[in-house]
């Protein structure tokens, strides 16, 4: 492949923004990637900043799912345990507590499985 701007020169890489081949005279290194010198440097920097921000957000989202897993799991166990403990005295109300606890345990499992996608 040859340089887009100097067809007689061999390309050393492609611009991250426009995907054109660039020779050493036309290439600028921006955030460890190549961009067209004096043309696409700002755009490539914005791309790289956005990509880094997305990776950071992905890690934060995964930790939120794991925090929800812990909370829902503990509260679900508490509701199931309380319902089981009070089943003799509360009857149908205790069954309602246990059903709510089972639903919260289901939510905990769903959050755990979703959180694993972001690791």
C-alpha positions as CSV (number, residue, x, y, z in Angstrom):
1,X,0.0,0.0,0.0
2,X,1.2,3.5,-0.8
3,X,0.6,6.8,0.9
4,X,-2.7,8.5,-0.1
5,X,-1.1,11.9,-0.2
6,X,2.2,10.8,-1.8
7,X,1.5,7.9,-4.1
8,X,5.1,7.2,-4.7
9,X,5.9,6.6,-1.0
10,X,5.1,3.4,0.8
11,X,2.6,3.7,3.7
12,X,3.7,2.9,7.2
13,X,0.1,2.6,8.5
14,X,-3.4,3.9,8.2
15,X,-5.2,6.8,9.7
16,X,-7.5,5.8,12.5
17,X,-10.1,8.3,11.3
18,X,-10.2,8.1,7.5
19,X,-8.4,4.7,7.0
20,X,-6.1,6.1,4.4
21,X,-2.5,4.8,4.0
22,X,0.1,7.3,5.3
23,X,3.8,7.6,4.8
24,X,6.2,8.7,7.5
25,X,5.9,12.4,6.4
26,X,2.1,12.4,6.6
27,X,1.6,10.3,9.8
28,X,1.2,11.8,13.3
29,X,1.1,9.6,16.4
30,X,-1.8,10.5,18.6
31,X,-2.4,8.5,21.8
32,X,-0.4,5.5,20.4
33,X,-2.3,5.4,17.1
34,X,-1.7,7.0,13.7
35,X,-3.6,9.9,12.3
36,X,-3.2,12.2,9.2
37,X,-0.8,15.0,10.3
38,X,-2.5,18.4,10.6
39,X,-5.9,16.9,9.4
40,X,-7.4,14.3,11.7
41,X,-5.3,14.5,14.9
42,X,-8.2,16.0,17.0
43,X,-10.7,13.5,15.8
44,X,-8.5,10.6,16.6
45,X,-7.8,12.0,20.0
46,X,-11.5,12.2,20.6
47,X,-12.0,8.6,19.5
48,X,-9.3,7.3,21.8
49,X,-10.7,9.4,24.7
50,X,-14.2,8.0,24.1
51,X,-12.9,4.4,23.9
52,X,-11.0,4.8,27.2
53,X,-14.1,6.3,28.9
54,X,-16.3,3.4,27.6
55,X,-13.8,0.8,29.1
56,X,-13.9,2.7,32.4
57,X,-17.7,2.8,32.4
58,X,-17.9,-0.9,31.6
59,X,-15.9,-1.7,34.7
60,X,-18.1,0.5,36.8
61,X,-21.3,-1.2,35.4
62,X,-20.0,-4.6,36.3
63,X,-19.3,-3.6,39.9
64,X,-22.8,-2.1,40.2
65,X,-24.3,-5.5,39.1
66,X,-22.2,-7.3,41.7
67,X,-23.3,-4.9,44.4
68,X,-26.9,-5.4,43.5
69,X,-26.4,-9.2,43.5
70,X,-25.1,-9.0,47.1
71,X,-27.9,-6.7,48.3
72,X,-30.7,-8.6,46.6
73,X,-29.3,-11.9,47.8
74,X,-29.0,-10.9,51.4
75,X,-32.5,-9.2,51.5
76,X,-34.0,-12.2,49.7
77,X,-32.5,-14.7,52.2
78,X,-33.8,-12.5,55.0
79,X,-37.3,-12.5,53.6
80,X,-37.3,-16.3,53.0
81,X,-35.9,-16.9,56.4
82,X,-38.4,-14.6,58.1
83,X,-41.3,-16.2,56.2
84,X,-40.2,-19.7,57.1
85,X,-39.7,-18.7,60.7
86,X,-43.2,-17.1,61.0
87,X,-45.1,-19.6,58.8
88,X,-46.7,-21.2,61.8
89,X,-48.1,-17.9,63.1
90,X,-48.6,-15.7,60.1
91,X,-49.8,-18.3,57.6
92,X,-50.5,-16.7,54.2
93,X,-48.6,-13.5,55.1
94,X,-45.5,-15.6,55.7
95,X,-45.9,-17.3,52.4
96,X,-46.0,-13.8,50.8
97,X,-42.8,-13.0,52.6
98,X,-41.2,-16.2,51.2
99,X,-42.5,-15.5,47.7
100,X,-41.0,-12.0,47.8
101,X,-37.7,-13.5,49.1
102,X,-37.6,-16.0,46.2
103,X,-38.2,-13.2,43.8
104,X,-35.3,-11.2,45.3
105,X,-33.1,-14.2,45.0
106,X,-34.1,-14.5,41.4
107,X,-33.1,-10.9,40.9
108,X,-29.8,-11.5,42.7
109,X,-29.0,-14.4,40.3
110,X,-30.0,-12.3,37.3
111,X,-27.7,-9.4,38.4
112,X,-24.9,-11.8,39.0
113,X,-25.2,-13.3,35.5
114,X,-25.4,-9.9,33.9
115,X,-22.4,-8.6,35.9
116,X,-20.2,-11.4,34.7
117,X,-20.6,-10.0,31.1
118,X,-18.6,-6.9,32.1
119,X,-15.5,-8.6,33.4
